[in-house]
């Protein structure tokens, strides 16, 4: 019997269209959380009403309502998450998770992740790849197995406290900063490919279109400290995907615009150096594989040995 104590927090804003899928997935889980705090972040639709329907019959679901704010931004999401964290009070837990309000997953999904924490005391952050309208984050990106998608991120409590939780940043990247900081401090961060969660809203398109989202991703690559060398290869790769060529050009335009304006970076110089070292290690692995005319496994683009060395080199910093 798995006895790991865990809690979840879900910031939700105008999620009436999808949140019932998440609620239905959660109430069917084989291992339920001590508490699931859903923070209605000033929704203008029926998000809170849908949540209340479930909260009225599931005592472990707690709805928190916040006043509306004029704009949707990621700093607001952190504020909503922190409101949920405060609502937990003195509850004793080992694992804390952020769960987006537009997901669904298998009934043993969270039990599977909790077992990973039980098996490895050095595991600080865990999750899985995701599926979205035919897109598979394990197959169609180069984030790799050390990155944990922000839609569902579970943290060991000690790890979450050591990284200072989620850092508010209006432009985004809060989930990436949390996971990369954890890795920099010596924790293992893993996305386990045995399972997937389903994501229903296209990433980055909340209240904006697809090309606008790509431009924003280019900006984010810059202000999160991404290497221009890595970005060049990313632009080339993105140009091979629909919308062909245009997508890559828009991504590049976002990065270039941010660089020309010297947008303020919300990451420390230490984290930026760590991030670029990881990118260059990953790029070397990709190029070596191409030169050998082998198929690239984008999910395991860094070898187990390299990941182990990366983790060991950081041990002692936490």
C-alpha positions, 0 to 999 in steps of 0.5 A: 500500500502506497502511503505517500502524503501528497497535495495538489494546487490548481490555479484556474482562470476561465477553464470552464471548457476543460476543467471537468476533464481534470476533475473527472480524472482526479476523482478516479485516481487510485491514490487520492491527495490529502487536499486538492486546492483549486484556486479560481483566479477571477474567472468570468465563466462557470469555472468556479461553479463546475469545481463547486459541484465536485467539491460539494461531494469530495471533501478533499477538494477545496475551492478558493476564489480570488478577485478578477484581475485585468490581464492574464499573466504568469506572475498572476498564476504564481500568486494564485498558486501561492494562495492555494499553498497558504490555504493548505495551512499546517497540513503535513505532506511529502509531495506537492504538485501543480496541476493545470486545469485543462488535463486528463490522465489514467486513473493510476497516473498519480500513483505511478509518479508517487511510486517513483518518488518512493523508489528514489530519494534523490528525485526532486521533480517528476512528471510525464510527457504529454499529448496535445492534438497529435503532438507528443512532447517526448517525440516532437521536442528536444526538451528531453527526459530531464525536463518536466512539463509544467502542466503536471509537476510533482515536487518533493517538499524539500526540493520545492522549499530549497528552490524557493517555490515558483518564482513570479515572472509576468512573461512566463517560464515559471515551470522551467525555472523551477525544474532547472533550478532543482537540477542545478541544486543537485536534485534529479528531475525526470519525465517518465515516458511510460505514461502521458497526460492529455493537454487540451489547450494548445500551449501558449495560446491562452488568449492568443493565436499560434503564431503569436505564441511562437513569437512569445516562445522566441522571446522566452528563449532569450530572456530565460538565457538560452544560447544563440547557437542552440536557438539557431538550431531550434529555428531550423528544426521548427522551420520543418514543422507546420506552418513550414518555414514561417514558424521558424522565422516567427520564433527567430523574430521573437528571440531577435526582438528580445535580444535587440531590446535587451529584455531583462532576464528573470534568471540568475547568471548562475542559472543561465550558465547552467542552462547553456551548458546543458544546451551545448551538451545536448547539441553535441549529442545530437550532432554526434548522432547525426554524423553517425547517421543514427536515429535521434531519440529526442527524449533521451538526447542526453545519455544516462552517463551524461545525466548522471555526471550532470547530477553528481557535479551539482551535488553539494550545492543544495 
